[in-house]
C-alpha cells in the first residue's frame, strides 16, 4: 500500500559568492549543510533519532566535500549517531534527485521521515575539482569523436538553435535580478532562509541595479580560438551576466508520510504529485528540461496550463528561454521570484533551493500545482510536480 509523501518544511542558507572572500567562503561546507539540518529539527520540534535517513546532493565530492559529506554533516549537526546519510551526484540536479529518492522511499513505505538536502561550496571546492587528471574514456571518445563541450558552449548551441539573441538573453537576466530583488524587498524569502553565524543576511548574488543595457557590455565568457574554429557559425552571446554565478549555499527539505505528519501534529505544506527523470543529447546537454517536462505532464495527466508556477533552473538564460518556446508556457509563471542568474546556483544545493521557493510561492499566491525542472551535466534532467496542501 502506497502513501503520500509530503513536504513539511524547507530551509536554505543565503547564496554566497562562490569565490574567495565571498560571504560563506569562510564556512566549511560540512558546517553549512549541518546548519540546515539542525534548523529543520528545531523548527519542527523533532529529535534527530526520528530521522530515518539523510540524502544529500553534492557535485564536487573532493577536498572539503569528500568522505560522504552527508554523513559528515549529520555528525556536525549533532544528530544521533544512529542516523545514516548518503551523498549523491546527479550533477546540477543532485538535491532534486535527493528529494525524489526521499519521497519515493516514503511512498514505498521504506521511510517515515527523511531529509533531502544539498550543499556546494564553490569557493572552497571549485567546480570540476573532482575531475583533475581525468581523461575521457575510449568508449565515450569513440561515440563522440569530435569531443563533447562544456556547459557554456552547450548554452551557446541552445541559443543558436532557438534563435535567442543577445538582447533577449540579457533582458531575461536583468528581469531575474529584478524579480529576486523584489522578492527580498517584500519578505518572500523570510520563511525559508536561515541565519548562519558569520554569513550575510541576504543573497550576495542578487544585483538590484542590473539592467539589460549594463549587461550588453560584457564579453562572451566561453569563446576560445579553438572553439570559434570548431563552431564558426556561433555568435558567442553567453556572458557572465546571462549565466548563473558560482555560488556557495546549502538547503534541506523535511519529507515524511502524511500519516506520520498527522501523528506528530505537523502540517504538510505540499505533497509530491509526480516525478520524471530523462537523459538527453550530451552535446546540447542542457535541453533535458524540455523532454522531462513533457514526460511528467504525460505521467501526471496535467497540462502546462494546470501549473500555477514553474521553476526552471537558470543555469544560463538560454535554457529557460528555449523551454518556454517549446512548452508554450506563460513567462509570468516562470521563476516568478527570480532564478539562478540572480539567486545563484550552488550546484549541489540548487534542487532543494528551488523546491523551497516553489512551495513558498504556491502558498503566497494560493496556487495548487507547481513544476520544478533542472538541466544537468551530461545531458539529463529531473522534473517534479508538487501540489500545495
C-alpha beads as a LAMMPS data file, in Angstrom:
LAMMPS data file: protein, C-alpha beads

389 atoms
388 bonds

1 atom types
1 bond types

-500.0 500.0 xlo xhi
-500.0 500.0 ylo yhi
-500.0 500.0 zlo zhi

Masses

1 110.0

Atoms # bond

1 1 1 0.000 0.000 0.000
2 1 1 1.466 3.335 -1.046
3 1 1 1.248 6.511 0.988
4 1 1 1.559 10.196 0.196
5 1 1 4.968 11.813 0.629
6 1 1 4.564 15.343 1.941
7 1 1 6.825 18.347 2.366
8 1 1 6.656 19.691 5.901
9 1 1 9.423 22.287 5.737
10 1 1 12.212 23.625 3.525
11 1 1 15.132 25.791 4.620
12 1 1 18.174 27.250 2.933
13 1 1 21.134 29.465 3.617
14 1 1 21.673 32.662 1.705
15 1 1 23.615 32.360 -1.538
16 1 1 27.185 33.499 -1.109
17 1 1 29.516 34.479 -3.913
18 1 1 31.390 31.309 -4.807
19 1 1 34.870 32.768 -4.779
20 1 1 37.473 33.604 -2.124
21 1 1 36.135 36.425 0.008
22 1 1 32.509 35.500 -0.602
23 1 1 30.198 35.760 2.386
24 1 1 30.088 31.997 3.002
25 1 1 33.612 31.144 1.846
26 1 1 34.893 31.040 5.413
27 1 1 32.378 28.375 6.430
28 1 1 33.230 24.721 5.861
29 1 1 30.601 23.115 3.592
30 1 1 30.005 20.407 6.199
31 1 1 29.042 23.073 8.726
32 1 1 26.972 24.930 6.133
33 1 1 24.941 21.797 5.435
34 1 1 24.741 20.963 9.139
35 1 1 23.111 24.329 9.835
36 1 1 20.190 23.460 7.549
37 1 1 19.763 20.029 9.140
38 1 1 19.643 21.477 12.648
39 1 1 17.197 24.148 11.553
40 1 1 14.705 21.566 10.303
41 1 1 14.714 19.786 13.662
42 1 1 14.439 22.986 15.691
43 1 1 11.655 24.485 13.571
44 1 1 9.563 21.321 13.732
45 1 1 10.214 20.040 17.254
46 1 1 11.839 16.794 16.135
47 1 1 14.552 14.665 17.666
48 1 1 17.294 13.601 15.290
49 1 1 16.772 9.921 16.117
50 1 1 13.371 10.172 14.431
51 1 1 15.039 10.745 11.040
52 1 1 15.298 7.535 9.014
53 1 1 17.877 8.819 6.541
54 1 1 19.549 11.947 5.149
55 1 1 20.078 12.042 1.380
56 1 1 22.284 14.907 0.253
57 1 1 23.319 16.167 -3.156
58 1 1 26.842 17.429 -3.784
59 1 1 28.624 17.617 -7.128
60 1 1 32.335 18.152 -6.452
61 1 1 32.906 15.422 -3.884
62 1 1 36.554 16.073 -3.134
63 1 1 38.529 18.030 -0.521
64 1 1 36.194 19.695 1.976
65 1 1 33.259 17.940 0.293
66 1 1 34.676 14.409 0.359
67 1 1 34.199 11.435 2.711
68 1 1 30.409 11.293 2.207
69 1 1 29.657 14.900 3.128
70 1 1 26.097 13.942 4.063
71 1 1 27.340 11.750 6.914
72 1 1 29.851 14.395 7.957
73 1 1 27.051 16.985 8.087
74 1 1 24.821 14.692 10.151
75 1 1 27.610 14.302 12.707
76 1 1 28.473 18.011 12.666
77 1 1 24.802 18.855 13.224
78 1 1 24.826 16.812 16.438
79 1 1 22.415 14.200 15.130
80 1 1 22.248 10.831 16.833
81 1 1 24.950 8.517 15.533
82 1 1 22.198 6.113 14.506
83 1 1 21.058 8.430 11.687
84 1 1 22.539 7.266 8.354
85 1 1 23.313 9.527 5.415
86 1 1 24.341 9.237 1.785
87 1 1 25.715 11.681 -0.785
88 1 1 24.568 11.536 -4.408
89 1 1 25.657 13.209 -7.631
90 1 1 23.263 13.862 -10.483
91 1 1 25.182 16.999 -11.354
92 1 1 23.096 20.184 -11.026
93 1 1 20.024 18.125 -10.150
94 1 1 21.679 16.343 -7.232
95 1 1 19.460 17.667 -4.429
96 1 1 16.334 17.488 -6.597
97 1 1 17.190 13.825 -7.124
98 1 1 17.754 13.541 -3.376
99 1 1 14.189 14.786 -2.877
100 1 1 12.948 12.240 -5.436
101 1 1 14.717 9.372 -3.699
102 1 1 13.465 10.543 -0.302
103 1 1 9.856 10.938 -1.407
104 1 1 9.875 7.689 -3.345
105 1 1 11.195 5.932 -0.238
106 1 1 8.304 7.335 1.773
107 1 1 5.766 6.358 -0.891
108 1 1 7.182 2.816 -0.951
109 1 1 6.986 2.539 2.838
110 1 1 10.759 2.372 3.358
111 1 1 10.869 5.693 5.260
112 1 1 8.603 7.557 7.659
113 1 1 10.728 10.705 7.977
114 1 1 13.659 11.615 5.759
115 1 1 15.643 14.741 4.948
116 1 1 16.680 15.565 1.388
117 1 1 19.395 18.180 1.216
118 1 1 22.169 19.653 -0.862
119 1 1 25.351 21.659 -0.450
120 1 1 28.074 23.160 -2.586
121 1 1 30.911 25.473 -1.611
122 1 1 32.213 26.572 -4.973
123 1 1 34.633 28.999 -3.330
124 1 1 36.398 26.243 -1.401
125 1 1 35.922 23.371 -3.851
126 1 1 35.896 24.783 -7.397
127 1 1 33.557 23.128 -9.853
128 1 1 35.335 20.225 -11.548
129 1 1 37.871 19.746 -8.755
130 1 1 36.976 16.073 -8.557
131 1 1 37.859 15.610 -12.249
132 1 1 41.502 16.645 -12.023
133 1 1 43.707 14.323 -14.043
134 1 1 40.693 12.581 -15.550
135 1 1 40.519 11.704 -19.226
136 1 1 37.618 10.790 -21.479
137 1 1 37.244 7.041 -21.777
138 1 1 37.843 5.283 -25.063
139 1 1 34.191 4.295 -25.215
140 1 1 32.915 7.863 -24.908
141 1 1 35.593 9.168 -27.269
142 1 1 34.657 6.645 -29.941
143 1 1 30.966 7.554 -29.649
144 1 1 31.643 11.322 -29.765
145 1 1 34.844 11.574 -31.808
146 1 1 34.673 15.364 -32.159
147 1 1 34.507 15.676 -28.385
148 1 1 31.816 16.926 -26.035
149 1 1 31.863 20.520 -24.820
150 1 1 31.489 22.402 -21.556
151 1 1 28.134 23.720 -20.404
152 1 1 28.839 27.270 -21.540
153 1 1 29.304 26.102 -25.112
154 1 1 26.148 23.982 -24.787
155 1 1 24.300 27.132 -23.731
156 1 1 25.664 28.843 -26.858
157 1 1 24.454 25.981 -29.058
158 1 1 20.982 26.225 -27.489
159 1 1 20.842 29.974 -28.072
160 1 1 21.771 29.434 -31.706
161 1 1 19.287 26.603 -32.294
162 1 1 16.364 28.519 -30.769
163 1 1 17.369 31.837 -32.295
164 1 1 17.849 33.594 -28.964
165 1 1 19.652 36.887 -29.484
166 1 1 21.977 38.635 -27.065
167 1 1 19.412 41.326 -26.260
168 1 1 16.778 38.711 -25.351
169 1 1 19.210 36.790 -23.141
170 1 1 20.320 39.946 -21.329
171 1 1 16.750 41.208 -20.870
172 1 1 15.744 37.874 -19.321
173 1 1 18.729 38.026 -16.973
174 1 1 18.009 41.577 -15.855
175 1 1 14.412 40.575 -15.146
176 1 1 15.653 37.682 -12.998
177 1 1 17.552 40.160 -10.821
178 1 1 14.552 42.498 -10.684
179 1 1 12.223 39.710 -9.556
180 1 1 14.696 38.397 -6.973
181 1 1 15.334 41.864 -5.563
182 1 1 11.588 42.464 -5.323
183 1 1 11.090 39.122 -3.569
184 1 1 13.717 40.055 -0.984
185 1 1 12.260 43.543 -0.549
186 1 1 8.784 42.155 0.090
187 1 1 9.930 39.436 2.521
188 1 1 9.153 36.488 0.270
189 1 1 12.245 34.553 1.343
190 1 1 11.964 35.276 5.066
191 1 1 10.287 31.977 5.923
192 1 1 12.885 29.773 4.288
193 1 1 16.275 31.493 4.745
194 1 1 18.002 30.611 7.998
195 1 1 20.652 32.628 9.817
196 1 1 24.172 31.204 9.810
197 1 1 26.852 32.685 12.068
198 1 1 29.230 34.824 10.064
199 1 1 27.043 34.836 6.949
200 1 1 25.469 37.821 5.186
201 1 1 21.778 38.435 5.813
202 1 1 20.671 38.084 2.189
203 1 1 21.767 36.562 -1.121
204 1 1 25.021 38.169 -2.261
205 1 1 24.350 37.163 -5.856
206 1 1 21.309 39.426 -6.362
207 1 1 22.206 42.729 -8.029
208 1 1 19.137 45.006 -7.898
209 1 1 20.653 47.631 -10.178
210 1 1 21.198 45.207 -13.058
211 1 1 19.885 46.357 -16.432
212 1 1 19.908 44.814 -19.877
213 1 1 21.900 47.804 -21.135
214 1 1 24.518 47.228 -18.461
215 1 1 24.778 43.524 -19.310
216 1 1 25.171 44.319 -23.005
217 1 1 28.738 45.470 -22.456
218 1 1 30.005 42.149 -21.106
219 1 1 32.204 39.981 -23.352
220 1 1 31.435 36.353 -24.260
221 1 1 32.589 34.071 -21.468
222 1 1 33.254 30.788 -23.276
223 1 1 34.695 31.664 -26.675
224 1 1 38.216 30.465 -27.423
225 1 1 40.034 30.483 -30.748
226 1 1 39.829 26.695 -30.932
227 1 1 36.098 26.670 -30.209
228 1 1 35.469 29.504 -32.649
229 1 1 37.166 27.439 -35.331
230 1 1 35.123 24.373 -34.413
231 1 1 31.825 26.293 -34.317
232 1 1 32.273 29.045 -36.936
233 1 1 28.564 29.913 -37.056
234 1 1 28.160 30.727 -33.356
235 1 1 27.663 34.375 -32.453
236 1 1 29.054 33.812 -28.922
237 1 1 26.413 35.561 -26.863
238 1 1 26.676 33.783 -23.469
239 1 1 28.361 36.021 -20.872
240 1 1 28.886 36.120 -17.130
241 1 1 25.802 38.333 -16.971
242 1 1 23.374 35.900 -18.593
243 1 1 24.816 32.885 -16.783
244 1 1 24.327 31.774 -13.188
245 1 1 27.211 32.791 -10.891
246 1 1 29.473 30.494 -8.897
247 1 1 27.768 30.148 -5.527
248 1 1 28.090 28.766 -2.003
249 1 1 24.894 27.537 -0.323
250 1 1 23.058 24.686 1.369
251 1 1 19.388 23.735 1.549
252 1 1 17.311 20.965 3.126
253 1 1 13.775 19.568 2.850
254 1 1 11.836 17.719 5.560
255 1 1 9.818 14.949 3.928
256 1 1 7.557 12.402 5.614
257 1 1 4.454 10.338 5.154
258 1 1 1.170 12.165 5.576
259 1 1 0.265 9.690 8.319
260 1 1 3.438 10.361 10.276
261 1 1 2.973 14.124 9.953
262 1 1 -0.523 13.795 11.399
263 1 1 0.763 11.690 14.292
264 1 1 3.342 14.371 15.102
265 1 1 0.870 17.224 14.779
266 1 1 2.802 18.733 11.869
267 1 1 1.035 20.427 8.970
268 1 1 2.151 19.320 5.487
269 1 1 2.717 22.198 3.081
270 1 1 2.668 20.223 -0.161
271 1 1 2.718 16.693 -1.473
272 1 1 4.795 15.115 -4.197
273 1 1 2.475 14.539 -7.129
274 1 1 4.694 13.211 -9.935
275 1 1 8.329 12.521 -10.820
276 1 1 10.359 12.198 -14.006
277 1 1 13.999 11.934 -14.977
278 1 1 15.375 11.762 -18.510
279 1 1 18.568 11.587 -20.483
280 1 1 19.094 13.848 -23.471
281 1 1 21.699 14.950 -26.015
282 1 1 25.005 15.338 -24.100
283 1 1 26.302 17.858 -26.635
284 1 1 23.406 20.281 -26.162
285 1 1 23.440 18.927 -22.593
286 1 1 21.067 21.490 -21.069
287 1 1 17.902 20.792 -23.092
288 1 1 16.775 17.975 -20.787
289 1 1 14.068 20.052 -19.035
290 1 1 12.073 20.036 -22.283
291 1 1 11.572 16.246 -22.573
292 1 1 11.471 15.938 -18.768
293 1 1 8.537 18.343 -18.632
294 1 1 6.736 16.548 -21.445
295 1 1 7.208 13.236 -19.676
296 1 1 5.976 14.463 -16.309
297 1 1 2.938 16.163 -17.821
298 1 1 2.072 12.907 -19.563
299 1 1 2.512 10.924 -16.343
300 1 1 0.635 13.389 -14.156
301 1 1 -2.303 13.924 -16.501
302 1 1 -1.799 17.687 -16.149
303 1 1 -1.316 20.269 -18.865
304 1 1 1.104 23.174 -18.821
305 1 1 -1.885 25.445 -18.181
306 1 1 -2.740 23.499 -14.998
307 1 1 0.564 24.559 -13.438
308 1 1 0.468 27.745 -11.379
309 1 1 4.243 28.219 -11.337
310 1 1 7.321 26.624 -12.815
311 1 1 10.858 26.761 -11.504
312 1 1 13.166 26.055 -14.445
313 1 1 16.744 26.428 -13.305
314 1 1 18.541 29.362 -14.884
315 1 1 21.932 27.778 -15.413
316 1 1 22.097 30.066 -18.449
317 1 1 19.375 32.332 -19.821
318 1 1 19.112 30.248 -22.987
319 1 1 17.906 27.206 -21.020
320 1 1 14.572 28.543 -19.653
321 1 1 14.002 30.613 -22.801
322 1 1 14.264 27.521 -25.013
323 1 1 11.998 25.686 -22.551
324 1 1 9.429 28.497 -22.772
325 1 1 9.457 28.368 -26.550
326 1 1 8.976 24.601 -26.696
327 1 1 6.326 24.312 -23.971
328 1 1 4.415 27.478 -24.974
329 1 1 4.348 28.358 -21.287
330 1 1 3.413 31.625 -19.584
331 1 1 6.543 33.763 -18.940
332 1 1 4.873 35.341 -15.895
333 1 1 4.727 31.947 -14.161
334 1 1 8.375 31.131 -14.865
335 1 1 10.697 31.701 -11.896
336 1 1 8.388 34.418 -10.527
337 1 1 10.748 35.306 -7.656
338 1 1 13.847 35.267 -9.823
339 1 1 16.079 32.383 -10.781
340 1 1 19.647 31.182 -10.513
341 1 1 21.042 34.028 -12.626
342 1 1 20.180 36.250 -9.656
343 1 1 19.793 33.843 -6.735
344 1 1 22.873 31.784 -7.508
345 1 1 23.494 28.191 -8.488
346 1 1 25.317 26.262 -5.787
347 1 1 25.067 23.168 -7.945
348 1 1 24.602 20.519 -5.240
349 1 1 22.052 22.622 -3.354
350 1 1 20.012 24.211 -6.144
351 1 1 17.369 21.495 -6.417
352 1 1 16.390 21.840 -2.771
353 1 1 16.507 25.628 -3.007
354 1 1 14.158 25.687 -5.991
355 1 1 11.756 23.361 -4.215
356 1 1 11.572 25.692 -1.232
357 1 1 10.902 28.683 -3.451
358 1 1 8.196 26.803 -5.340
359 1 1 6.377 25.727 -2.166
360 1 1 6.530 29.249 -0.736
361 1 1 5.282 30.814 -3.967
362 1 1 2.292 28.472 -4.200
363 1 1 1.406 29.307 -0.594
364 1 1 1.776 33.049 -1.157
365 1 1 -0.401 33.052 -4.272
366 1 1 -2.891 30.290 -3.492
367 1 1 -1.651 28.201 -6.410
368 1 1 -2.235 24.456 -6.468
369 1 1 0.324 22.811 -8.763
370 1 1 3.971 23.682 -9.324
371 1 1 6.648 22.255 -11.597
372 1 1 10.368 22.159 -10.915
373 1 1 12.865 21.052 -13.553
374 1 1 16.621 21.200 -13.738
375 1 1 19.144 20.775 -16.555
376 1 1 22.092 18.586 -15.597
377 1 1 25.624 17.940 -16.756
378 1 1 25.998 15.081 -19.198
379 1 1 22.581 15.712 -20.750
380 1 1 19.975 14.820 -18.122
381 1 1 17.081 16.483 -16.293
382 1 1 14.782 15.891 -13.352
383 1 1 11.203 17.125 -13.175
384 1 1 8.939 17.279 -10.133
385 1 1 5.303 18.267 -9.766
386 1 1 4.091 19.207 -6.294
387 1 1 0.593 20.010 -5.071
388 1 1 0.076 22.603 -2.368
389 1 1 -1.944 21.337 0.605

Bonds

1 1 1 2
2 1 2 3
3 1 3 4
4 1 4 5
5 1 5 6
6 1 6 7
7 1 7 8
8 1 8 9
9 1 9 10
10 1 10 11
11 1 11 12
12 1 12 13
13 1 13 14
14 1 14 15
15 1 15 16
16 1 16 17
17 1 17 18
18 1 18 19
19 1 19 20
20 1 20 21
21 1 21 22
22 1 22 23
23 1 23 24
24 1 24 25
25 1 25 26
26 1 26 27
27 1 27 28
28 1 28 29
29 1 29 30
30 1 30 31
31 1 31 32
32 1 32 33
33 1 33 34
34 1 34 35
35 1 35 36
36 1 36 37
37 1 37 38
38 1 38 39
39 1 39 40
40 1 40 41
41 1 41 42
42 1 42 43
43 1 43 44
44 1 44 45
45 1 45 46
46 1 46 47
47 1 47 48
48 1 48 49
49 1 49 50
50 1 50 51
51 1 51 52
52 1 52 53
53 1 53 54
54 1 54 55
55 1 55 56
56 1 56 57
57 1 57 58
58 1 58 59
59 1 59 60
60 1 60 61
61 1 61 62
62 1 62 63
63 1 63 64
64 1 64 65
65 1 65 66
66 1 66 67
67 1 67 68
68 1 68 69
69 1 69 70
70 1 70 71
71 1 71 72
72 1 72 73
73 1 73 74
74 1 74 75
75 1 75 76
76 1 76 77
77 1 77 78
78 1 78 79
79 1 79 80
80 1 80 81
81 1 81 82
82 1 82 83
83 1 83 84
84 1 84 85
85 1 85 86
86 1 86 87
87 1 87 88
88 1 88 89
89 1 89 90
90 1 90 91
91 1 91 92
92 1 92 93
93 1 93 94
94 1 94 95
95 1 95 96
96 1 96 97
97 1 97 98
98 1 98 99
99 1 99 100
100 1 100 101
101 1 101 102
102 1 102 103
103 1 103 104
104 1 104 105
105 1 105 106
106 1 106 107
107 1 107 108
108 1 108 109
109 1 109 110
110 1 110 111
111 1 111 112
112 1 112 113
113 1 113 114
114 1 114 115
115 1 115 116
116 1 116 117
117 1 117 118
118 1 118 119
119 1 119 120
120 1 120 121
121 1 121 122
122 1 122 123
123 1 123 124
124 1 124 125
125 1 125 126
126 1 126 127
127 1 127 128
128 1 128 129
129 1 129 130
130 1 130 131
131 1 131 132
132 1 132 133
133 1 133 134
134 1 134 135
135 1 135 136
136 1 136 137
137 1 137 138
138 1 138 139
139 1 139 140
140 1 140 141
141 1 141 142
142 1 142 143
143 1 143 144
144 1 144 145
145 1 145 146
146 1 146 147
147 1 147 148
148 1 148 149
149 1 149 150
150 1 150 151
151 1 151 152
152 1 152 153
153 1 153 154
154 1 154 155
155 1 155 156
156 1 156 157
157 1 157 158
158 1 158 159
159 1 159 160
160 1 160 161
161 1 161 162
162 1 162 163
163 1 163 164
164 1 164 165
165 1 165 166
166 1 166 167
167 1 167 168
168 1 168 169
169 1 169 170
170 1 170 171
171 1 171 172
172 1 172 173
173 1 173 174
174 1 174 175
175 1 175 176
176 1 176 177
177 1 177 178
178 1 178 179
179 1 179 180
180 1 180 181
181 1 181 182
182 1 182 183
183 1 183 184
184 1 184 185
185 1 185 186
186 1 186 187
187 1 187 188
188 1 188 189
189 1 189 190
190 1 190 191
191 1 191 192
192 1 192 193
193 1 193 194
194 1 194 195
195 1 195 196
196 1 196 197
197 1 197 198
198 1 198 199
199 1 199 200
200 1 200 201
201 1 201 202
202 1 202 203
203 1 203 204
204 1 204 205
205 1 205 206
206 1 206 207
207 1 207 208
208 1 208 209
209 1 209 210
210 1 210 211
211 1 211 212
212 1 212 213
213 1 213 214
214 1 214 215
215 1 215 216
216 1 216 217
217 1 217 218
218 1 218 219
219 1 219 220
220 1 220 221
221 1 221 222
222 1 222 223
223 1 223 224
224 1 224 225
225 1 225 226
226 1 226 227
227 1 227 228
228 1 228 229
229 1 229 230
230 1 230 231
231 1 231 232
232 1 232 233
233 1 233 234
234 1 234 235
235 1 235 236
236 1 236 237
237 1 237 238
238 1 238 239
239 1 239 240
240 1 240 241
241 1 241 242
242 1 242 243
243 1 243 244
244 1 244 245
245 1 245 246
246 1 246 247
247 1 247 248
248 1 248 249
249 1 249 250
250 1 250 251
251 1 251 252
252 1 252 253
253 1 253 254
254 1 254 255
255 1 255 256
256 1 256 257
257 1 257 258
258 1 258 259
259 1 259 260
260 1 260 261
261 1 261 262
262 1 262 263
263 1 263 264
264 1 264 265
265 1 265 266
266 1 266 267
267 1 267 268
268 1 268 269
269 1 269 270
270 1 270 271
271 1 271 272
272 1 272 273
273 1 273 274
274 1 274 275
275 1 275 276
276 1 276 277
277 1 277 278
278 1 278 279
279 1 279 280
280 1 280 281
281 1 281 282
282 1 282 283
283 1 283 284
284 1 284 285
285 1 285 286
286 1 286 287
287 1 287 288
288 1 288 289
289 1 289 290
290 1 290 291
291 1 291 292
292 1 292 293
293 1 293 294
294 1 294 295
295 1 295 296
296 1 296 297
297 1 297 298
298 1 298 299
299 1 299 300
300 1 300 301
301 1 301 302
302 1 302 303
303 1 303 304
304 1 304 305
305 1 305 306
306 1 306 307
307 1 307 308
308 1 308 309
309 1 309 310
310 1 310 311
311 1 311 312
312 1 312 313
313 1 313 314
314 1 314 315
315 1 315 316
316 1 316 317
317 1 317 318
318 1 318 319
319 1 319 320
320 1 320 321
321 1 321 322
322 1 322 323
323 1 323 324
324 1 324 325
325 1 325 326
326 1 326 327
327 1 327 328
328 1 328 329
329 1 329 330
330 1 330 331
331 1 331 332
332 1 332 333
333 1 333 334
334 1 334 335
335 1 335 336
336 1 336 337
337 1 337 338
338 1 338 339
339 1 339 340
340 1 340 341
341 1 341 342
342 1 342 343
343 1 343 344
344 1 344 345
345 1 345 346
346 1 346 347
347 1 347 348
348 1 348 349
349 1 349 350
350 1 350 351
351 1 351 352
352 1 352 353
353 1 353 354
354 1 354 355
355 1 355 356
356 1 356 357
357 1 357 358
358 1 358 359
359 1 359 360
360 1 360 361
361 1 361 362
362 1 362 363
363 1 363 364
364 1 364 365
365 1 365 366
366 1 366 367
367 1 367 368
368 1 368 369
369 1 369 370
370 1 370 371
371 1 371 372
372 1 372 373
373 1 373 374
374 1 374 375
375 1 375 376
376 1 376 377
377 1 377 378
378 1 378 379
379 1 379 380
380 1 380 381
381 1 381 382
382 1 382 383
383 1 383 384
384 1 384 385
385 1 385 386
386 1 386 387
387 1 387 388
388 1 388 389
